[in-house]
């Protein structure tokens, strides 16, 4: 309600409060200004900072190695960020790299991926490591990821975790000097040293 103190005074109006239980949706997410990377988790928007140059080098090497191996065997599709993975109306993420098997290509829509990929790869950075290891990992497991790779450019290591439903069935950390392999892509190997070379 507007109250006038005196004819020369400014008007007073009630403060506007947003509901505390407001949860943004994918539709709201699509209205965010362009030029930034966003993720929507449980209805809350998070802006993701730009990655470092070394992060991008590691990402490019990993994505190329995985794409070459998958495409040469006609096993499915590999994508890299930015690409929206819509898990629900209130959960939209952008993994650094993802793989979708040929049996599940129907989840690929024109503007986004509409379900959890078979393999999700997150490349950690100081500003996102806790987020990727905690919140996003729990989200991926909840929505049924088969395999998750957490790539750490600082320690030059890659954790590969395989899941069946919400249960972890295998986990291994590959350090420099070792060869990475995958549970869901039998025969795939990667030399860890080559991924992290300067």
C-alpha positions as CSV (number, residue, x, y, z in Angstrom):
1,X,0.0,0.0,0.0
2,X,1.2,3.5,-0.8
3,X,1.2,6.0,2.0
4,X,1.9,9.7,1.6
5,X,3.8,11.3,4.5
6,X,3.3,14.8,3.1
7,X,2.8,16.2,-0.4
8,X,6.5,16.8,-1.0
9,X,7.7,13.5,0.3
10,X,8.5,10.4,-1.8
11,X,6.2,7.5,-1.8
12,X,6.8,4.4,0.4
13,X,6.1,1.0,-1.1
14,X,6.2,-2.4,0.5
15,X,9.4,-4.4,-0.2
16,X,9.1,-7.2,-2.7
17,X,10.2,-10.6,-1.5
18,X,10.8,-13.7,-3.7
19,X,9.4,-16.9,-2.2
20,X,12.2,-18.7,-0.4
21,X,11.1,-22.0,-2.0
22,X,11.4,-20.7,-5.5
23,X,13.0,-23.3,-7.8
24,X,14.1,-22.3,-11.3
25,X,13.2,-24.5,-14.2
26,X,14.9,-25.4,-17.5
27,X,12.7,-22.7,-19.1
28,X,14.1,-20.1,-16.7
29,X,17.6,-21.5,-17.4
30,X,17.2,-20.9,-21.1
31,X,16.4,-17.2,-20.4
32,X,19.8,-16.6,-18.8
33,X,22.1,-14.1,-20.6
34,X,24.4,-15.7,-23.2
35,X,28.1,-15.5,-23.0
36,X,28.5,-17.5,-19.7
37,X,28.3,-21.1,-18.7
38,X,25.5,-22.0,-16.3
39,X,24.3,-25.1,-14.5
40,X,20.9,-25.6,-12.8
41,X,21.0,-27.9,-9.7
42,X,17.8,-28.5,-7.7
43,X,16.4,-25.3,-9.1
44,X,19.5,-23.1,-8.2
45,X,21.5,-21.5,-10.9
46,X,25.3,-21.6,-10.7
47,X,27.6,-19.8,-13.1
48,X,30.7,-21.7,-14.0
49,X,34.0,-19.7,-14.5
50,X,36.0,-20.1,-17.6
51,X,38.6,-22.9,-17.4
52,X,42.4,-22.5,-17.5
53,X,44.5,-23.0,-20.6
54,X,45.9,-26.3,-19.2
55,X,42.4,-27.5,-18.3
56,X,41.5,-26.9,-22.0
57,X,44.6,-28.7,-23.2
58,X,43.8,-31.8,-21.1
59,X,40.2,-31.7,-22.2
60,X,41.1,-31.4,-25.8
61,X,43.5,-34.4,-25.7
62,X,41.0,-36.5,-23.7
63,X,38.1,-35.7,-26.0
64,X,40.1,-36.4,-29.2
65,X,41.4,-39.8,-27.9
66,X,37.9,-40.8,-26.8
67,X,36.2,-39.6,-29.9
68,X,38.7,-41.3,-32.2
69,X,38.3,-44.6,-30.4
70,X,34.5,-44.5,-30.2
71,X,33.9,-43.3,-33.8
72,X,36.4,-45.8,-35.3
73,X,34.3,-48.6,-33.8
74,X,30.9,-47.0,-34.4
75,X,30.0,-47.2,-30.7
76,X,28.1,-43.9,-30.3
77,X,28.7,-40.2,-29.9
78,X,31.1,-38.1,-28.0
79,X,30.4,-34.4,-27.1
80,X,32.3,-31.7,-25.2
81,X,31.1,-28.6,-23.3
82,X,29.2,-26.4,-23.7
83,X,26.3,-28.8,-24.2
84,X,23.2,-29.0,-21.9
85,X,22.3,-32.3,-20.3
86,X,18.7,-32.0,-19.0
87,X,18.2,-34.5,-16.2
88,X,15.0,-33.0,-15.0
89,X,13.0,-29.8,-15.0
90,X,15.2,-28.5,-12.2
91,X,18.6,-30.1,-13.0
92,X,20.7,-29.1,-16.1
93,X,24.4,-29.7,-16.2
94,X,27.3,-29.2,-18.7
95,X,29.9,-32.0,-18.3
96,X,33.3,-31.3,-19.8
97,X,33.0,-34.4,-22.0
98,X,30.3,-37.1,-22.4
99,X,29.7,-40.3,-24.3
100,X,26.4,-41.8,-25.4
101,X,26.3,-45.4,-26.6
102,X,24.7,-46.2,-30.0
103,X,21.9,-48.0,-28.3
104,X,20.9,-44.7,-26.5
105,X,21.2,-42.1,-29.3
106,X,17.5,-41.3,-28.9
107,X,18.3,-39.1,-25.9
108,X,20.1,-36.7,-28.2
109,X,17.7,-33.9,-29.0
110,X,18.2,-30.8,-31.3
111,X,19.2,-28.4,-28.5
112,X,20.3,-30.7,-25.6
113,X,20.8,-34.2,-24.2
114,X,17.6,-35.4,-22.5
115,X,18.9,-38.0,-20.0
116,X,22.2,-39.0,-18.3
117,X,25.0,-40.0,-20.7
118,X,26.6,-43.4,-20.4
119,X,30.0,-41.8,-19.5
120,X,30.5,-38.3,-17.9
121,X,34.0,-36.7,-17.7
122,X,34.6,-33.7,-15.4
123,X,38.0,-32.0,-15.5
124,X,38.6,-30.4,-12.1
125,X,39.8,-26.9,-11.5
126,X,40.5,-25.2,-8.2
127,X,37.2,-23.3,-8.4
128,X,35.1,-26.4,-9.3
129,X,36.8,-29.4,-7.7
130,X,34.6,-29.5,-4.6
131,X,31.4,-28.9,-6.7
132,X,32.4,-31.7,-9.2
133,X,33.5,-34.2,-6.6
134,X,30.4,-33.6,-4.4
135,X,27.2,-32.1,-5.7
136,X,27.6,-33.1,-9.3
137,X,28.9,-36.6,-8.6
138,X,25.8,-37.2,-6.4
139,X,23.6,-35.9,-9.1
140,X,25.1,-38.1,-11.8
141,X,24.8,-41.2,-9.6
142,X,21.2,-40.4,-8.7
143,X,20.3,-40.1,-12.4
144,X,22.0,-43.4,-13.3
145,X,25.4,-42.7,-14.9
146,X,27.3,-45.8,-15.8
147,X,30.8,-44.4,-15.5
148,X,32.3,-41.1,-14.2
149,X,35.8,-39.9,-14.7
150,X,37.2,-37.1,-12.5
151,X,40.3,-35.7,-14.1
152,X,42.6,-33.8,-11.8
153,X,45.2,-31.7,-13.8
154,X,46.9,-30.7,-10.6
155,X,47.7,-34.2,-9.3
156,X,47.9,-35.6,-12.9
157,X,45.4,-38.3,-12.0
158,X,42.1,-39.7,-13.2
159,X,39.5,-41.4,-11.0
160,X,37.3,-43.8,-13.0
161,X,34.2,-45.0,-11.1
162,X,31.7,-47.4,-12.5
163,X,28.1,-47.6,-11.2
164,X,25.2,-50.0,-11.4
165,X,22.1,-48.0,-10.4
166,X,23.3,-46.0,-7.3
167,X,25.9,-48.6,-6.3
168,X,29.6,-48.1,-7.1
169,X,30.8,-51.4,-8.6
170,X,34.4,-50.4,-9.4
171,X,36.7,-47.4,-8.7
172,X,40.3,-46.9,-9.6
173,X,42.7,-43.8,-9.7
174,X,45.1,-43.8,-12.6
175,X,48.3,-41.8,-12.0
176,X,51.0,-40.8,-14.4
177,X,53.0,-43.9,-15.5
178,X,49.8,-45.9,-15.7
179,X,47.3,-46.8,-18.5
180,X,43.7,-45.8,-18.0
181,X,41.0,-48.3,-19.0
182,X,37.2,-48.2,-18.9
183,X,34.6,-50.6,-17.5
184,X,31.9,-49.6,-20.1
185,X,34.3,-49.4,-23.0
186,X,36.3,-52.6,-22.9
187,X,39.5,-52.4,-24.9
188,X,39.8,-48.6,-24.5
189,X,43.2,-47.6,-23.1
190,X,44.8,-44.2,-22.6
191,X,48.3,-43.3,-21.6
192,X,47.9,-41.0,-18.6
193,X,51.3,-39.3,-19.2
194,X,50.3,-38.2,-22.7
195,X,47.1,-36.5,-21.4
196,X,49.0,-34.4,-18.9
197,X,52.1,-33.6,-20.8
198,X,53.1,-29.8,-20.7
